Amino acid sequence: MQLIAIDSNLLLLLVIGSTSKKMIEQHKRLRRYTMDDFDLLLQFIGKAELITTPNVLTEVSNLALYGVNGKWHNDITKMLTIYTKILTEHYCESQKVTNNKNFNRLGLADSAWLYLLQEKETLLTDDLDLYLAALKSNINALYFTYMRQEAGIL
C-alpha cells in the first residue's frame, strides 16, 4: 500500500470537499481550488494510507473552521473527526523539529515533514517551498500544482 503524507492545504481540500463539494469554492481558505481539484486529489490518493502530523491537523482544523458558523461548522467538525480516525498520525517533538535547518524558513508543520519522512513515503503538497526542500532532502515529493497542470485543470 502506498504511503502518502498529505500536507495542510490538500488535507483541508479533502476535509472540506468531503463535507460538501459545493463548499470548496465558497471556503475562504480554498479559493484557489475547484471541485475538479478535489476529484483529482481523490483519484490520486485512491486507497493509499494517508499520513499526517498533529501540526498539520491543528493547521487544518484552524483553517477549516475559519469564518465558518452554524451548520457548516458542525459538519466540518464531524468530518475532521472522521479523518482523525482514518489518517495515520506521526508525531515528532517540536524541539527536534526546530533544530532542522529549514525551520526558520518553513515553520513547524512543514519542517516536521522533513524530519519525519523516509524513503517509503511520498509527500503530497501544494507548497512550492516545502516541495523543493523535500527534494533537496531526498524525500519523495509531488507538487499538486504540477498534477493540476498535467490534468488540464490549470
C-alpha positions, 0 to 999 in steps of 0.5 A: 500500500502506498504511503502518502503524507498529505500536507495542510492545504490538500488535507483541508481540500479533502476535509472540506470537499468531503463535507460538501463539494459545493463548499470548496469554492465558497471556503475562504481558505480554498479559493484557489481550488475547484471541485475538479481539484478535489476529484483529482486529489481523490483519484490520486490518493485512491486507497493509499494510507494517508499520513499526517502530523498533529501540526498539520491537523491543528493547521487544518482544523484552524483553517477549516473552521475559519469564518465558518458558523452554524451548520457548516461548522458542525459538519466540518467538525464531524468530518475532521473527526472522521479523518482523525480516525482514518489518517495515520498520525506521526508525531515528532517533538517540536524541539527536534523539529526546530533544530532542522535547518529549514525551520526558520524558513518553513515553520513547524508543520512543514519542517516536521515533514522533513524530519519525519519522512523516509524513503517509503513515503511520498509527500503530497503538497501544494507548497512550492517551498516545502516541495523543493526542500523535500527534494533537496532532502531526498524525500519523495515529493509531488507538487499538486500544482504540477498534477493540476497542470498535467490534468488540464485543470490549470 
